[in-house]
Amino acid sequence: MNIIIPMAGMGKRMRPHTLTTAKPLLPIAGKPIVQRLVEDIIATSNEKVDEIAFIIAPFFGKEVEDHLCKVAETLGAKGKICYQETPLGTAHAILCAGDTLSGNVFIAFADTLFKATFSIDTQKDAIVWTQKVEDPTAFGVVKLNEKNEIEAFVEKPKDFVSDLAIIGVYYFRDGDGLKKELQRLIDKNIMLKGEYQITDAMEHMLRNGVKFYTGQVDEWLDCGNKDATIYTNQRILENKKDTEQLVSASAIVEQSIIIPPCYIGANVVIKNSVVGPHVSLENGVTIEDSRIKNSIIQTNSVVKNTHVFGSMLGKNVTYIGNPADLSLGDFSTHL
């Protein structure tokens, strides 16, 4: 099986954090978003994953590319970098994966994480994962027939059709067939609001006899903006606290209290402080005389004499001062 991860977006809603770091590489409880996503996908499959294609923008740079390939290699797969030079929609992004669109293919967009207990049924033609939502008008949804097969894809329905929202996670048994359908959209210039959409390809496949089924996840976690990412960090910490080592043995904790669940990375120093719950401190962070709650603080940042809550601090940030709900990019200083 091959995995395709489209992740070429600019991540504008996550600025300033995405000015220096690609959004899928932002950390959640000690691991980049995209790494957690790929690990969760592989955990659902009994098949060997041969290749993981990451679809990125060309300006992400060699350091990002090397990091992504290393993620694939640690999971026993070949990493492949593909470029989407112009953002022309979901179908166009997937088609950039080229030869990876062959055989069994699993596709997941890299701004979402999920909690699930499903396993992929590779005998089905196609599976579209969904989550029940209260307000379907903001989402693309699937409509099911009496056999629980998908009979229609509806984009942001004004009238109620279904409450099963498409979360951006798909399986196709015939990757080559999907590739032809995506290329058809390009060749015939079939666009919606200036973009080529995977739902248009799936609609055509449905009309031509491909059977689509829905799979539901237990929880759908968004990383689209700062507040959503902080909530996702909270849920990941709660879900992983019994399965992952969340406190590094090299962390120094002096006259302080850690309220779990928290992720405490390597060489973190915590003095005269209270940290937690739901805090991720990446490698090399220093916390002194402070109270930190429900926040993500990235590598080598320093926080002193303050109360930080519901916040994201980038790498190499120094914050000393007033209590705050913060969103500070890399190399920021507040004294």
Residue pairs with C-beta under 8 A, 6 or more apart in sequence:
1 45
1 47
1 48
1 49
1 50
1 103
1 104
1 105
1 106
1 122
2 49
2 50
2 51
2 52
2 53
2 100
2 101
2 102
2 103
2 104
2 105
2 106
2 175
3 38
3 41
3 42
3 49
3 51
3 52
3 53
3 77
3 105
3 106
3 107
3 108
4 52
4 53
4 55
4 94
4 97
4 100
4 101
4 105
4 106
4 107
4 108
5 24
5 34
5 37
5 38
5 52
5 53
5 54
5 55
5 107
5 108
5 109
5 110
6 55
6 84
6 90
6 93
6 94
6 96
6 107
6 109
6 110
7 22
7 23
7 24
7 34
7 54
7 55
7 56
7 109
7 110
7 111
8 55
8 56
8 57
8 83
8 84
8 87
8 93
8 96
9 23
9 57
9 87
9 111
10 18
10 57
10 87
11 17
11 18
11 22
11 23
11 111
12 18
13 224
13 225
14 23
14 26
14 223
14 224
14 225
14 226
14 229
15 329
16 314
16 327
16 328
16 329
16 330
16 332
17 23
17 26
17 226
17 312
17 314
17 327
17 329
17 330
18 26
19 329
19 330
20 314
20 315
20 329
20 330
20 331
21 314
21 315
21 330
22 56
22 60
22 64
23 33
23 110
23 111
23 223
24 32
24 33
24 34
24 37
24 110
24 111
25 32
25 33
25 34
25 64
25 67
26 32
26 33
26 223
26 229
27 33
27 280
27 282
27 296
27 298
28 36
28 113
28 223
28 229
28 232
28 233
28 236
28 280
28 296
29 36
29 233
29 236
29 237
29 240
29 244
29 246
29 263
29 280
30 244
30 246
30 263
30 265
30 280
30 282
31 39
32 67
32 71
33 110
33 111
33 113
33 223
34 54
34 68
34 71
34 110
35 71
36 113
36 236
37 108
37 110
37 112
37 113
38 52
38 71
38 72
38 75
39 75
40 113
40 114
40 115
40 116
41 106
41 108
42 49
42 75
44 116
44 118
44 119
44 120
45 106
45 119
45 120
45 122
46 119
46 120
47 104
47 120
47 122
48 76
49 75
49 76
49 77
50 77
50 78
51 72
51 77
51 78
51 79
51 80
51 100
52 71
52 72
52 75
52 77
52 78
52 79
52 80
53 80
53 81
53 82
53 97
53 98
53 100
54 65
54 68
54 72
54 79
54 80
54 81
54 82
55 82
55 83
55 84
55 93
55 94
55 96
55 97
56 64
56 65
56 68
56 81
56 82
56 83
56 84
57 83
57 84
57 85
58 83
58 85
65 81
68 79
68 81
69 79
69 80
69 81
70 79
71 79
72 78
72 79
72 80
73 79
80 97
80 100
82 96
82 97
82 98
82 100
83 96
84 92
84 93
84 96
86 92
87 93
87 195
88 194
88 195
88 196
89 191
89 192
89 194
89 195
89 196
89 197
90 109
90 195
90 196
90 197
90 198
90 199
91 182
91 185
91 186
91 195
91 196
91 197
91 198
91 200
91 201
92 182
92 186
92 195
92 196
94 101
94 107
94 178
94 182
94 198
95 101
95 179
95 182
95 183
95 186
95 196
100 175
101 175
101 176
101 178
101 179
101 182
102 175
102 176
102 179
103 174
103 175
103 176
104 122
104 171
104 172
104 173
104 175
105 171
105 172
105 175
105 178
106 120
106 169
106 170
106 171
107 169
107 170
107 171
107 172
108 168
108 169
108 170
109 168
109 169
111 168
111 222
111 223
111 224
112 167
112 168
112 169
112 220
112 221
112 222
112 223
113 221
113 223
113 232
113 236
114 129
114 131
114 167
114 169
114 217
114 218
114 219
114 220
114 221
115 217
115 218
115 219
115 221
115 235
115 239
116 129
116 215
116 217
116 218
116 219
117 218
118 129
118 215
118 216
118 217
120 127
120 171
121 127
121 213
122 171
122 173
123 173
124 171
124 173
124 211
124 213
125 172
125 173
125 174
125 210
125 211
125 212
125 213
126 170
126 171
126 172
126 173
126 202
126 205
126 210
126 211
126 212
126 213
127 170
127 171
127 212
127 213
127 214
127 215
128 142
128 150
128 166
128 169
128 170
128 202
128 212
128 213
128 214
128 215
129 166
129 167
129 169
129 170
129 214
129 215
129 216
129 217
130 141
130 142
130 164
130 165
130 166
130 167
130 214
130 215
130 216
130 217
131 164
131 165
131 167
131 216
131 217
131 219
131 220
132 163
132 164
132 165
132 216
133 139
133 163
133 165
134 163
136 157
136 160
136 161
136 162
136 163
136 164
136 165
137 156
137 157
137 158
138 156
139 156
139 165
139 166
140 153
140 154
140 155
140 156
140 165
140 166
140 199
141 153
141 154
141 157
141 161
141 162
141 163
141 164
141 165
141 166
142 150
142 152
142 153
142 154
142 162
142 164
142 166
142 212
142 214
143 150
143 151
143 152
143 153
143 154
143 161
143 162
144 150
144 151
144 162
144 164
144 214
145 151
148 213
148 214
149 211
149 212
149 213
150 206
150 212
150 213
150 214
151 206
152 161
152 203
152 206
153 166
153 199
153 202
153 203
153 206
154 161
154 162
155 192
155 197
155 199
164 214
164 216
165 220
166 199
167 217
167 220
169 217
170 198
171 215
172 178
177 205
177 210
178 201
178 205
181 201
181 202
181 204
181 205
182 196
182 198
182 201
184 190
184 201
184 204
185 191
185 196
185 197
185 200
185 201
186 196
190 196
190 200
191 197
192 200
202 212
205 212
206 212
219 235
221 231
221 232
221 235
221 236
222 228
222 232
223 229
223 232
226 312
226 327
227 310
229 296
229 312
230 294
230 295
230 296
230 310
230 311
230 312
233 278
233 280
233 296
234 278
234 294
237 246
237 261
237 262
237 263
237 277
237 278
237 280
238 261
238 278
240 246
240 261
241 260
241 261
246 260
246 261
246 262
246 263
246 264
247 258
247 262
247 263
247 264
248 264
248 265
248 266
248 267
248 268
248 283
250 266
250 267
250 268
251 264
251 265
251 266
251 267
251 268
251 269
251 270
252 267
252 268
252 269
252 270
252 271
253 264
253 270
254 269
254 270
254 271
254 272
255 271
255 272
256 270
256 271
256 272
256 273
256 274
256 275
256 287
257 273
257 274
257 275
257 276
258 264
258 270
258 275
258 276
259 274
259 275
259 276
259 277
260 276
260 277
261 276
261 277
261 278
262 275
262 276
262 277
262 278
262 279
262 280
262 281
263 279
263 280
263 281
264 270
264 275
264 281
265 280
265 281
265 282
265 283
265 284
265 285
265 299
266 283
266 284
267 283
267 284
268 281
268 282
268 283
268 284
268 285
268 286
268 287
269 285
269 286
269 287
269 288
270 281
270 286
270 287
270 288
271 287
271 288
271 289
272 288
272 289
273 287
273 288
273 289
273 290
273 291
273 292
274 290
274 291
274 292
275 281
275 287
275 291
275 292
275 293
276 292
276 293
277 293
277 294
278 293
278 294
278 295
279 292
279 293
279 294
279 295
279 296
279 297
280 295
280 296
280 297
281 287
281 292
281 297
282 296
282 297
282 298
282 299
282 301
282 315
283 299
283 300
284 299
284 300
285 297
285 298
285 299
285 300
285 301
285 302
285 303
286 301
286 302
286 303
286 304
287 297
287 303
287 304
288 302
288 303
288 304
288 305
289 304
289 305
290 303
290 304
290 305
290 306
290 307
290 308
291 306
291 307
291 308
291 309
292 303
292 307
292 308
292 309
293 308
293 309
293 310
294 309
294 310
295 308
295 309
295 310
295 311
295 312
295 313
295 326
296 311
296 312
296 313
297 303
297 308
297 311
297 312
297 313
297 317
298 312
298 313
298 314
298 315
298 317
298 330
299 315
299 316
300 315
300 316
301 313
301 314
301 315
301 316
301 317
301 318
301 319
302 317
302 318
302 319
302 320
303 313
303 317
303 319
303 320
304 319
304 320
305 320
305 321
306 319
306 320
306 321
306 322
306 323
306 324
307 323
307 324
308 319
308 323
308 324
308 326
309 323
309 325
310 325
311 324
311 325
311 326
311 327
311 328
312 326
312 327
312 328
313 319
313 326
313 328
313 332
314 328
314 329
314 330
314 331
314 332
315 330
315 331
316 330
316 331
317 328
317 329
317 330
317 331
317 332
317 333
318 332
318 333
318 334
318 335
319 326
319 328
319 332
319 333
319 334
320 334
320 335
321 334
321 335
328 334
